[in-house]
Amino acid sequence: MSILNDLALSLIMYFPFMVANAMPLFIKHGKPLDMGRFFIDGRRILGDSKTFEGFINGLLFGTLITSYYYLVTSNTNWLIYGVLGSLGALLGDITNSFLKRRLGLRPGAPLPILDQINFVLGSTFIVKVTSLDEAVGIVIDLKIFVIALIINYLLHRLTNYLAFKLGLKKVPW
């Protein structure tokens, strides 16, 4: 029963960030976050796929999920958890894009493992640094974190394949 409880807690804690990470895909065009600028290595800082509109969409929907949590619990910390954790998820994804550009990988090129867990790392970092998990009453311990990594690795592979089949992504990874 304990593993099911840990699985449920992991899904509760990370679902808003899964949504935040996925929602930018629904914005097809927008103003690039890097404003078309290049880094000192001569490559784009992020590329055209990271947009202000996608970022706002991710932040909005990740926060909407925790708004539901707030309605159920009346704990206003869920709202802060949603905003900051979604911000962390999106920054994790942006950091991944920055690293991929530095490695000379084009937008959409795979960077195995990091592609699947970047938002988990970013959201966990923000949540743990601010102790927001404790504020909402569910501590993200090592077991819940590892479960989240595994779940998100598998779900990311599946959902990206589905997004590719639906024409939302150009590549299946």
C-alpha positions in Angstrom: 0.0 0.0 0.0 2.9 2.4 0.7 4.1 2.4 -2.9 0.6 3.2 -4.1 0.5 6.1 -1.6 3.9 7.3 -2.8 2.8 7.0 -6.4 -0.3 9.1 -5.7 1.6 11.7 -3.8 4.1 12.0 -6.6 1.4 12.5 -9.1 -0.4 15.1 -7.0 2.8 17.0 -6.4 4.1 16.9 -10.0 0.9 16.9 -12.1 0.7 20.7 -12.2 4.3 20.8 -13.5 3.6 18.1 -16.1 0.8 20.3 -17.4 3.0 23.4 -17.3 5.7 21.6 -19.3 3.2 20.3 -21.9 1.1 23.4 -22.5 3.6 25.4 -24.6 3.3 22.8 -27.3 -0.2 24.1 -28.0 1.2 27.5 -29.0 2.4 27.1 -32.6 4.0 30.5 -33.1 5.1 33.3 -30.9 7.8 35.7 -30.0 11.0 33.9 -29.1 12.2 34.3 -25.5 15.7 34.9 -26.8 14.4 37.6 -29.1 16.4 36.1 -31.9 19.7 36.8 -30.2 22.8 34.8 -30.4 25.1 33.6 -27.6 28.9 34.2 -27.5 29.4 30.9 -29.3 27.5 32.2 -32.4 24.5 30.0 -31.8 21.0 31.1 -30.9 20.5 31.4 -27.1 17.4 29.2 -27.1 15.8 29.1 -30.6 12.4 29.8 -32.0 10.7 27.0 -30.1 10.8 28.8 -26.7 8.3 31.6 -26.9 6.8 34.1 -24.5 3.4 32.9 -25.4 4.3 29.2 -24.7 5.9 30.2 -21.4 2.8 32.2 -20.3 0.5 29.3 -21.4 2.6 26.8 -19.3 2.6 29.0 -16.3 -1.1 29.7 -16.5 -2.2 26.1 -16.9 0.2 24.7 -14.2 -1.2 27.3 -11.8 -4.8 26.4 -12.8 -4.2 22.9 -11.7 -3.1 24.0 -8.2 -6.1 26.4 -8.1 -8.2 23.3 -8.0 -6.0 22.0 -5.1 -6.6 25.3 -3.3 -10.4 25.0 -3.8 -10.3 21.5 -2.3 -8.0 22.3 0.7 -8.4 26.1 1.2 -4.6 26.2 1.6 -3.5 29.3 -0.2 0.1 27.9 -0.3 -1.1 25.7 -3.2 -1.4 28.8 -5.4 2.1 29.9 -4.7 3.2 26.3 -5.2 1.6 26.3 -8.6 3.1 29.5 -9.8 6.6 28.9 -8.5 6.7 25.2 -9.3 5.4 25.8 -12.8 8.0 28.5 -13.2 10.7 26.0 -12.1 9.4 23.4 -14.6 9.5 25.9 -17.5 13.0 27.2 -16.5 14.2 23.6 -16.4 13.0 23.1 -19.9 14.5 26.4 -21.0 17.8 25.4 -19.4 17.7 22.2 -21.4 17.2 24.2 -24.6 20.1 26.4 -23.7 22.3 23.4 -23.1 21.2 21.8 -26.4 22.1 24.9 -28.3 25.6 25.0 -26.6 26.1 21.3 -27.7 25.2 22.3 -31.2 21.9 20.4 -31.2 19.1 21.9 -33.3 15.7 22.6 -31.8 13.8 19.3 -31.6 17.0 17.2 -31.5 17.0 14.6 -28.7 19.1 14.9 -25.6 18.1 11.6 -23.9 17.1 11.5 -20.3 17.5 15.2 -19.8 14.7 15.9 -22.3 12.4 13.7 -20.2 13.2 15.0 -16.7 14.4 18.6 -17.1 11.1 20.1 -15.9 11.1 17.7 -12.9 14.5 18.9 -11.9 13.6 22.6 -12.3 10.3 22.4 -10.4 11.8 20.3 -7.6 14.6 22.8 -7.2 12.3 25.7 -6.8 9.8 23.9 -4.6 12.6 22.6 -2.3 14.5 25.9 -2.1 11.3 27.7 -1.0 10.0 24.8 1.1 6.6 25.0 -0.6 6.1 21.3 -0.4 6.2 21.6 3.4 3.9 24.6 3.2 1.2 22.6 1.3 1.6 19.7 3.7 3.2 17.0 1.5 7.0 16.7 1.6 8.8 15.7 -1.5 11.3 13.2 -0.2 13.8 11.2 -2.2 11.3 8.4 -2.8 8.6 10.7 -4.2 11.2 12.5 -6.3 12.6 9.3 -7.8 9.0 8.0 -8.5 8.4 11.4 -10.2 11.5 11.0 -12.3 10.5 7.5 -13.4 6.8 8.4 -14.1 7.8 11.5 -16.0 10.5 9.7 -18.1 7.9 7.1 -19.2 5.0 9.6 -19.6 7.2 12.0 -21.5 8.1 9.3 -24.0 4.5 8.3 -24.5 3.0 11.8 -24.7 5.7 13.1 -27.1 4.9 10.2 -29.4 1.2 11.0 -29.2 1.9 14.7 -29.8 3.9 13.7 -32.8 1.1 11.5 -34.2 -1.4 14.4 -33.6 0.8 16.8 -35.5 1.6 18.9 -32.4 5.3 18.1 -32.6 7.6 17.6 -35.5 9.6 14.7 -33.9 8.4 11.8 -31.7 10.8 12.4 -28.9 
